[in-house]
């Protein structure tokens, strides 16, 4: 019998996860299937509680449930607890255990692009589940300065009392920054005509990173490339976090070279 895994989210028609995970299963010689589970917010508890009954071995979790899902789990790993978000669940016996692999996905993206981050000044757009992992990774890697940009400045300020929080208007005052990272869904299908910030803001940075990957060149990255700013989309992070999920589900270590190979194949498909 095929093992069953999947992705839980609200709107998943854009997702490349089935392609990525099917390729990983094939290369690891695992007989398994990866399914997309679109779940309404009011059905989240029932969906998580029903995973074991459906003989599902593990799932990934995406927008907008990475924070909410934590309250339905028996256990949360140290890194997920520290970050405050879960994007991978392992079903082990009677327990549902939450992990965060976005952190590792970003680590592998930085390594792939040879992106300098130590002692850099970084701006993070958004405060959702992915942004939480990005912030923790940056804080763990000797960033010189970090700024969070949010539509809800007061609420974000209460949550991140030791980090500068600005509005999207306030970000326009920042100069001589190094890296700007878009952790919002703006630019992703169906919001492909939108960018969280304009060209004038992006011109202040050396690197522009968009965690969105569909389309591969969002308007945000299009602006950056037009300005000569180095760019990276979220596809390598997506592949990196997916591979990390398999390490958790199958209890094995997978080298960076494997991630690179999966990324190259997925990129050629798209």
C-alpha positions in Angstrom: 0.0 0.0 0.0 1.3 3.5 -0.9 2.2 5.7 2.0 0.1 8.9 2.0 1.4 12.4 2.6 0.1 15.9 1.7 -0.2 19.6 2.0 -2.8 21.4 4.1 -3.7 24.9 3.2 -6.6 27.2 2.1 -6.0 27.7 -1.6 -3.5 25.3 -3.2 -4.1 25.5 -6.9 -0.7 27.3 -7.3 1.3 24.7 -5.4 4.3 22.9 -6.9 4.6 20.6 -3.8 3.1 17.5 -5.4 5.8 17.7 -8.2 8.6 18.2 -5.7 7.5 15.5 -3.3 6.8 13.0 -6.0 10.3 13.5 -7.3 11.8 13.1 -3.9 9.8 9.9 -3.3 11.1 8.6 -6.6 14.7 9.3 -5.9 14.5 7.9 -2.4 12.7 4.8 -3.7 9.7 5.3 -1.4 6.3 4.1 -2.6 4.1 7.1 -1.6 1.6 9.6 -2.8 1.4 13.4 -2.0 -2.1 15.0 -2.0 -3.3 18.6 -1.7 -5.8 19.1 1.1 -7.7 22.4 0.8 -9.2 23.0 4.2 -11.5 25.8 5.4 -10.5 27.5 8.6 -13.5 26.3 10.5 -12.6 22.7 9.5 -8.9 22.8 10.6 -9.3 21.0 13.9 -11.3 18.2 12.3 -8.7 17.9 9.5 -5.7 17.6 11.8 -7.5 15.2 14.2 -8.4 13.0 11.2 -4.9 12.5 9.9 -4.2 9.3 11.8 -7.6 7.8 11.0 -6.9 8.3 7.3 -3.5 6.6 7.7 -1.6 9.7 6.6 2.1 9.5 7.6 2.8 13.3 7.5 1.7 16.6 6.1 3.1 20.0 5.3 1.1 23.1 6.3 1.0 26.4 4.4 -0.9 29.7 4.3 -2.8 30.6 6.4 -2.5 27.9 9.0 1.2 27.7 10.1 0.4 29.3 13.5 -3.1 28.1 14.1 -2.2 24.5 13.6 0.0 24.4 16.6 -2.9 24.2 19.1 -4.1 20.9 17.5 -0.8 19.0 18.0 0.4 16.7 20.8 4.0 18.0 20.6 6.0 20.7 18.9 9.7 20.6 18.2 12.1 23.1 19.9 12.8 25.0 16.7 9.0 25.3 15.9 8.2 26.4 19.4 11.0 29.0 19.2 9.8 30.3 15.8 6.1 30.2 16.7 5.0 28.4 13.6 4.7 24.8 12.2 4.8 23.8 8.6 5.5 20.1 8.9 3.7 17.4 10.9 4.9 13.9 11.6 2.3 11.2 12.6 4.2 9.0 15.0 2.0 6.4 16.8 -0.9 8.2 18.4 1.0 11.5 18.3 1.0 14.4 15.9 4.3 16.2 16.2 5.0 19.7 14.6 8.2 20.9 13.1 9.4 24.0 11.2 11.4 23.2 8.0 11.1 26.8 6.5 14.1 27.7 8.7 16.2 25.0 7.0 14.8 25.8 3.6 16.0 29.4 3.9 19.4 28.2 5.2 19.8 26.1 2.0 18.6 29.0 -0.2 21.2 31.3 1.3 23.9 28.7 0.7 22.8 28.0 -2.8 22.9 31.7 -3.8 26.0 32.4 -1.8 24.2 35.3 -0.2 26.1 37.2 2.4 24.0 37.8 5.5 26.5 38.2 8.4 26.6 41.8 9.6 24.0 42.8 7.0 21.0 45.1 7.3 17.8 43.2 6.5 14.2 44.2 6.1 11.4 41.6 6.3 8.0 42.3 4.7 5.2 40.6 6.6 4.6 38.8 9.9 3.0 35.5 9.0 4.3 32.0 9.6 7.0 32.1 6.9 8.2 35.5 8.2 8.6 34.0 11.7 11.0 31.4 10.4 12.9 34.0 8.4 13.2 36.3 11.4 14.5 33.5 13.6 17.1 32.4 11.0 18.3 36.0 10.7 18.5 36.5 14.4 20.6 33.3 14.7 23.0 34.4 12.0 24.7 37.6 13.2 22.5 40.1 11.4 23.7 43.7 12.0 20.2 45.2 11.9 16.7 44.0 11.2 13.4 45.7 10.5 9.9 44.2 10.2 7.4 45.9 8.0 3.7 45.3 8.7 0.3 46.6 7.9 -0.5 46.2 11.6 2.4 48.1 13.2 1.0 48.3 16.7 0.2 44.6 17.0 3.5 43.6 15.4 5.3 46.0 17.8 3.8 44.3 20.8 4.8 40.9 19.4 8.4 41.9 18.5 9.4 44.3 21.2 13.1 44.0 20.6 12.9 44.6 16.8 12.2 47.8 14.9 8.7 47.6 13.3 7.7 50.0 10.5 4.6 50.6 8.3 4.9 50.4 4.5 5.0 54.1 4.5 7.7 54.2 7.2 10.0 51.8 5.2 10.5 54.6 2.7 12.7 56.4 5.2 15.3 53.5 5.3 18.5 54.0 3.3 21.6 52.0 2.6 20.1 48.6 3.4 21.4 45.2 2.2 18.6 42.6 1.9 14.8 42.9 1.5 12.7 39.7 1.9 9.1 39.5 0.8 7.2 37.1 3.1 3.7 38.3 2.0 1.5 36.6 -0.6 1.6 39.7 -2.8 2.9 38.7 -6.2 1.7 35.1 -5.9 -1.2 33.9 -8.0 -3.8 35.4 -8.0 -2.1 38.5 -6.8 0.4 38.6 -9.6 -0.1 42.2 -10.5 0.9 43.4 -7.0 4.2 44.1 -5.3 4.5 44.9 -1.6 6.8 47.8 -2.3 7.7 49.9 -5.3 10.9 50.5 -7.3 12.0 53.5 -5.1 12.1 51.3 -2.0 13.8 48.3 -3.7 16.6 50.6 -5.1 18.0 50.9 -1.5 19.0 47.2 -1.4 21.7 44.9 -2.7 19.5 41.7 -2.6 15.7 41.2 -3.1 14.3 37.8 -2.0 10.7 36.8 -2.6 9.5 33.7 -0.8 6.8 33.4 -3.5 7.8 31.1 -6.4 4.7 31.0 -8.7 5.2 32.9 -10.9 9.0 32.5 -10.8 9.5 36.2 -11.4 7.0 38.3 -9.4 6.5 42.0 -10.0 8.7 42.6 -6.9 11.6 40.7 -8.4 10.9 42.2 -11.8 11.4 45.6 -10.3 14.6 44.5 -8.5 16.1 43.0 -11.7 15.4 46.2 -13.6 17.3 48.1 -11.0 20.3 45.8 -11.1 19.5 44.3 -7.6 20.4 40.7 -7.1 17.3 38.4 -6.8 16.2 35.1 -5.5 12.7 33.6 -5.5 11.3 31.1 -3.1 11.7 27.9 -5.2 15.0 26.8 -3.6 13.6 27.4 -0.1 10.5 25.4 -1.1 12.6 22.5 -2.2 14.9 22.8 0.8 12.1 22.7 3.3 10.5 19.8 1.4 13.7 17.8 1.6 14.0 18.6 5.3 10.4 17.3 5.8 11.5 14.0 4.3 14.4 13.8 6.7 11.9 14.1 9.5 9.3 11.7 8.0 11.8 9.0 7.1 14.4 9.6 9.8 17.4 10.1 7.4 20.0 12.7 6.5 19.9 14.1 3.0 22.9 16.1 1.6 22.8 19.6 -0.1 23.7 18.0 -3.4 20.3 16.1 -3.4 18.5 19.4 -2.8 20.4 21.0 -5.7 19.4 18.1 -8.0 15.8 18.3 -7.1 15.8 22.0 -7.6 17.4 21.8 -11.0 14.8 19.3 -12.2 11.8 21.2 -10.8 13.1 24.5 -12.3 13.4 22.8 -15.7 9.8 21.7 -15.5 8.6 25.2 -14.9 
